[in-house]
Amino acid sequence: MMRTVKFSIVILTLGVVLFLLSNSKTRYTVIDTRSGVKISSFDPVSKKGFEMRLPDNLEIPGADGRGKWNAAKIGRAGEPSWAAESVAGYLGVTFTKANGYIWWWDRLRVKWEKIDMAKKGWMQETRAVDGEPVTHLTESWKVAAKEMFVSEIISQQRWNVEVVNSSGEVGWGSKTADRIESIGVRVSEVKTGQEQEEGCWVEGQRKNKREAIVKIMLANWGCKWRENSQMGERELLLLLGLAFGSGQR
C-alpha cells in the first residue's frame, strides 16, 4: 500500500512539473559561470535553443563597476548572481537563472544548436598593457543578440517600453534598453529623468502587472511595480532611479 502511495506521489509530481514546463511560454536562459561562462537558452514557442561558451579571454566589466574580469575567472570573483548579471549586462541580454540547469524534458522537446562565437565574427582580439591577448565584442554582436535571445511570445505581444534613467549613471539607460530589446520588445524612448527616487520601478496599467514582460523586468533589474493609468494598453515605463545597479538581483 505504502509503495503504491509513493509511486502515485512520484507520478503526480512529475505530471505537475511537466505541466509547468510545457506551459512556460517565455524564453529561458541560463548563464553558468562555474567553469568559465556557458550560456544555454531556448524559446518554448519556436522550440529552438542554443548553447554557447564564451572565450576564456573575453573581458567582461563587473556589475556595479567592480573591475574587469576574463570569462574564465569571473565566476570566482563574486556571487553567482553577480557574475551572471555582469555577463548579461556586457552581452546586452536578459537571463532567467544563474548557474541553473536545463530540464531533460526541454532537452528532448527543443532543437538545440551549439554556437562557436569565434567563427561568427562577433569578437575582436587586442593586446592588454602586459601583452596578453584580450577579446572584446564587436558591434555585430548587438544585431546577433536581438535575434538569438528574442522571446517569440513577447515579440508577438508588441510591447513598447520607455526607459527613464534617473540613476545619475551615464549610459545606464541605453545599456538597459539593449537588454530589453533583446527579448523582442520595442524601446520607444530612452531619456534622462530628474525624478529623485531610489531603486527601480516598472509602471503600467493595473491589468498588465502579471504580464510575462513585467515579470522579466522585475526579475532582471530588481524593480518594483507601480500602477500608472496614463500608460497605454501595451505600454510600460522603466524608471532607473538613484542607486540603481547596486545589486539588482
DAVENFEN-V258172 format. One record per backbone hydrogen bond with DSSP energy under -0.5 kcal/mol. CO is the residue of the C=O (numbers start at 1). NH is the residue of the N-H. E is the energy in kcal/mol with one decimal. If there is no record, write none. Layout:
# DAVENFEN-V258172
CO NH E
CO NH E
This chain:
# DAVENFEN-V258172
1 5 -2.2
2 6 -2.5
3 7 -2.3
4 8 -2.3
5 9 -2.3
6 10 -2.3
7 11 -2.4
8 12 -2.6
9 13 -2.8
10 14 -2.6
11 15 -2.3
12 16 -2.3
13 17 -2.5
14 18 -2.7
15 19 -2.2
16 20 -2.6
17 21 -2.5
18 22 -2.7
19 23 -1.3
21 24 -1.1
23 25 -0.6
25 153 -0.5
27 29 -0.5
28 42 -2.1
29 96 -2.7
29 97 -2.0
30 32 -0.6
30 40 -2.2
31 33 -0.6
31 99 -2.5
32 38 -2.6
37 54 -2.4
38 32 -3.0
39 52 -2.4
40 30 -3.3
41 50 -2.7
42 28 -2.7
42 44 -0.5
43 47 -1.9
43 48 -0.9
47 111 -2.7
48 43 -2.4
49 113 -1.2
50 41 -2.4
51 115 -2.8
52 39 -3.2
55 58 -2.0
56 72 -2.0
57 135 -2.4
58 60 -0.5
58 71 -1.4
60 69 -2.6
62 65 -1.3
63 66 -1.1
65 67 -1.8
67 62 -3.4
69 60 -3.3
70 73 -1.7
70 74 -1.6
72 36 -0.6
73 76 -1.8
74 77 -1.2
79 83 -2.6
80 84 -2.6
81 85 -2.2
82 86 -2.3
83 87 -2.1
84 88 -2.8
85 89 -2.5
86 90 -1.9
87 91 -2.6
88 92 -1.7
88 93 -2.0
97 31 -2.3
101 103 -0.5
103 107 -1.7
104 108 -1.5
105 109 -2.2
106 110 -1.2
110 112 -0.7
111 49 -2.6
113 51 -2.4
113 115 -0.5
115 53 -0.6
115 117 -0.8
116 119 -1.3
117 120 -1.5
117 122 -0.8
122 138 -2.9
124 136 -2.6
126 134 -3.0
128 131 -2.0
132 128 -3.1
134 126 -3.3
135 59 -2.5
136 124 -2.5
138 141 -1.5
139 142 -0.8
139 143 -0.8
140 144 -1.9
141 145 -3.1
142 146 -1.5
143 147 -0.5
144 147 -1.2
144 148 -2.7
145 149 -2.3
150 152 -0.7
151 155 -2.7
152 156 -2.3
153 157 -0.8
154 157 -0.6
154 159 -0.5
155 158 -1.1
159 186 -1.9
160 236 -2.3
161 163 -0.5
161 188 -1.5
161 189 -0.9
162 164 -0.5
162 238 -3.1
163 165 -0.6
163 191 -2.5
164 166 -0.9
164 240 -3.0
165 193 -1.4
167 243 -0.6
168 170 -0.6
169 172 -1.4
171 175 -2.2
172 176 -2.4
173 177 -2.2
174 178 -2.0
175 179 -1.6
176 180 -2.2
177 181 -2.6
178 182 -1.3
180 183 -1.3
180 185 -0.9
181 184 -1.7
183 151 -1.9
185 187 -0.6
186 161 -2.6
186 188 -0.8
189 163 -2.9
191 165 -3.1
195 197 -1.4
197 242 -3.7
199 241 -3.0
200 224 -2.0
201 239 -3.0
202 226 -2.3
203 237 -2.3
204 228 -2.7
205 208 -1.9
206 209 -1.7
208 211 -1.7
211 215 -2.0
212 216 -2.3
213 217 -2.1
214 218 -2.7
215 219 -2.2
216 220 -2.6
217 221 -1.8
217 223 -0.5
218 222 -0.9
218 223 -0.8
224 202 -2.7
226 204 -1.2
228 231 -1.6
232 235 -1.5
234 160 -2.4
236 162 -2.4
237 203 -2.9
237 239 -0.6
238 164 -2.9
238 240 -0.6
239 201 -2.4
239 241 -0.9
240 166 -2.8
241 244 -1.7
242 199 -2.4
243 246 -1.6
245 247 -1.7
